[in-house]
Each structure stands twice: as structure tokens, then as C-alpha cells.
Amino acid sequence: MDTKDIEKRINKVLEEVRPHLQEDEGDVEFVRFEELTGVCELRLLGACATCPLAIMTLRAGIERFLLKGVKEIKRVEAVK
């Protein structure tokens, strides 16, 4: 599978998630996808970057949607 296609599908899923984050003054940005390991790196922005519940948002929210929508993803990690 083409990496650009995977990135396009990741961004499509993030567009679905983004409005929920923006309701609380947060956001998310795609950084990169490592095809070899299946790791998707994201940057949490705005209120999400400093929120004490950010890891829960990442794991129970964003990662869950990405794993369901992009089968190539094995894990999602937040980067600074």
C-alpha cells in the first residue's frame, strides 16, 4: 500500500475526530506514519497539549478511531 494513501486515510479520520477536540479548544496534527512498525505519530495542540487527560483522549478516542479506520496502524503515539 502506498504511504501517501495511508496518510490520506489517517487525515480523513482525524477530520472526523477534530471537531470533538475543538469543542474543548484542542486539536490534533498528523506528524508521520512509520510503515515498518505501524506507528502513527500525532501532535496534540491547543488545550489538548496541556490537558491532564490527554493520554486518555489519545488512547480511548483518537487511537480507537484510527485503528478502526486505517488497518495499517498498530499503535498511535503523541510527539512534541
Legacy VTK file of the C-alpha trace (Angstrom):
# vtk DataFile Version 3.0
C-alpha trace
ASCII
DATASET POLYDATA
POINTS 80 float
0.000 0.000 0.000
1.210 3.488 -0.861
2.281 5.566 2.160
0.579 8.655 0.708
-2.716 6.740 0.566
-2.320 5.716 4.219
-1.571 9.325 5.208
-4.643 10.484 3.294
-6.838 7.987 5.172
-5.272 8.995 8.517
-6.070 12.650 7.834
-9.621 11.741 6.820
-10.180 10.011 10.182
-8.602 12.954 12.005
-11.045 15.298 10.258
-13.877 13.285 11.815
-12.301 13.442 15.292
-11.113 17.057 15.143
-14.490 18.787 15.836
-14.780 16.944 19.164
-11.341 18.162 20.211
-12.026 21.700 19.022
-15.113 21.888 21.240
-12.670 21.969 24.167
-10.160 24.324 22.467
-7.878 21.451 21.420
-6.750 19.937 18.146
-4.573 17.214 16.659
-1.997 17.238 13.880
-0.673 14.295 11.860
3.134 14.130 12.063
4.108 10.882 10.337
3.349 7.223 9.786
6.112 4.652 10.140
5.174 1.895 7.727
7.670 -0.638 9.111
6.343 -0.511 12.682
2.773 0.632 12.001
3.181 3.585 14.376
1.235 6.762 13.669
2.695 9.871 15.302
0.395 12.752 16.183
0.878 16.118 17.855
-1.783 17.266 20.308
-2.403 21.013 20.028
-4.123 23.754 21.985
-5.777 22.653 25.205
-5.078 19.002 24.338
-1.322 19.621 24.577
-1.506 20.503 28.279
-4.602 18.609 29.395
-4.030 16.048 32.172
-6.473 13.710 30.376
-4.618 13.934 27.041
-3.399 10.325 27.193
-6.983 9.134 27.660
-8.089 11.262 24.715
-5.291 9.773 22.651
-5.880 6.112 23.602
-9.650 5.879 24.134
-10.598 8.408 21.489
-8.205 9.173 18.678
-6.355 5.839 18.600
-9.588 3.842 18.676
-10.911 5.671 15.598
-7.598 5.406 13.753
-7.181 1.675 14.430
-10.684 1.076 13.119
-10.336 3.304 10.062
-6.741 2.599 8.992
-5.876 -1.088 9.283
-2.140 -0.498 8.730
-1.865 1.342 12.068
-0.725 -0.783 15.002
-0.196 1.990 17.571
-0.633 5.755 17.927
1.927 7.876 19.759
1.879 11.544 20.732
5.020 13.548 19.925
6.004 17.059 20.950
LINES 1 81
80 0 1 2 3 4 5 6 7 8 9 10 11 12 13 14 15 16 17 18 19 20 21 22 23 24 25 26 27 28 29 30 31 32 33 34 35 36 37 38 39 40 41 42 43 44 45 46 47 48 49 50 51 52 53 54 55 56 57 58 59 60 61 62 63 64 65 66 67 68 69 70 71 72 73 74 75 76 77 78 79
